Amino acid sequence: MPGTFSQILLHVVFSTKQREKWITPDIAERLYPYIGGLVRAEKGTLYDIGGIEDHVHLYLRWRPDSTVSDLMRTVKARSSKWVHETFPALEAFAWQEGYSVFSVSKSQEAAVKKYIAGQRDHHKKEDFKAELLRFLRAHEIEFDERYVFD
C-alpha cells in the first residue's frame, strides 16, 4: 500500500498535581485554546476539550508516526510553562505526572463530546477519583489503585 491511512481517536484525561483546583473558568477560557494549538503544532487534531478546576479531558485524533507519550509530554510541559508565564500568581501550578488515554470508536464520537461538554454537571455527582476508576474498569485496564493517584 503506497500510503498510511489511520483514524486514531483518543480520549485523554489528566489532572493538576494533587488535584489542586487551579483551572478556574477564566483560566480555562485561555488554557484550552492554547492546548488546542499545542496539539495542532504536533500535527494532531483536537476535536474537544473540557473539564473542571482539577482536570482536563481531550478528545483528539492522533497520528500514527508519533507516540501519545511524546504528545502528552509536550502538551503538559508547554502548557504548564505558559500558565506560569501568563498567570504569575500560579507559580505552583503543575500537572500530575501521568495521564490516562482511551481509544474511541468513531461511532462513539458524539457520546464522548457530550460527556466532555457536561463535565461541570457530571462532577456534581461524581468526583475525579471515582470517574477515573470507572473509566479504567470500563476499558478493562489493569491497575493497582495504590498507584493511580498521587
Residue pairs with C-beta under 8 A, 6 or more apart in sequence:
4 64
4 65
6 63
6 64
7 61
7 106
8 61
8 62
8 63
8 64
8 103
9 59
9 60
9 61
9 62
9 103
9 104
9 105
9 106
9 109
10 58
10 59
10 60
10 61
10 62
10 68
10 101
10 102
10 103
10 104
11 57
11 58
11 59
11 101
11 102
11 103
11 104
11 112
12 57
12 58
12 59
12 60
12 68
12 72
12 99
12 100
12 101
12 102
13 55
13 56
13 57
13 58
13 99
13 100
13 101
13 102
13 132
13 135
14 55
14 56
14 72
14 76
14 95
14 96
14 98
14 99
14 100
15 54
15 55
15 56
15 95
15 96
15 128
16 22
16 23
16 53
16 54
16 55
16 93
16 94
16 95
16 96
17 94
17 95
17 96
17 150
18 96
18 150
19 54
19 55
19 96
19 128
19 149
20 54
20 92
20 93
21 53
21 54
22 53
22 54
22 83
22 90
22 93
23 31
23 51
23 52
23 53
23 54
23 55
23 56
24 53
27 83
27 87
27 90
28 51
30 86
31 79
31 82
31 83
32 49
32 50
32 56
34 79
34 82
35 46
35 49
35 56
35 58
35 75
35 79
36 46
36 49
38 74
38 75
38 78
38 79
39 45
39 46
39 58
39 60
39 71
39 75
40 46
42 66
42 70
42 71
42 74
42 75
43 63
43 66
44 60
44 61
44 62
44 63
44 71
45 60
45 61
46 58
46 59
46 60
47 59
47 60
47 61
47 109
47 113
48 57
48 58
48 59
48 112
48 113
48 116
48 117
49 56
49 57
49 58
49 59
49 116
50 56
50 57
50 116
50 117
50 119
51 57
51 116
51 119
52 119
52 120
52 123
52 128
54 128
55 128
57 115
57 116
57 119
59 104
59 109
59 112
59 113
59 116
62 68
62 71
68 101
72 99
72 101
76 95
76 99
79 95
80 93
80 94
80 95
83 90
83 93
84 90
84 91
84 93
87 93
96 150
97 150
100 132
100 135
100 136
100 141
102 135
102 139
104 112
115 122
122 131
123 131
126 134
129 149
132 148
133 145
133 148
136 143
136 148
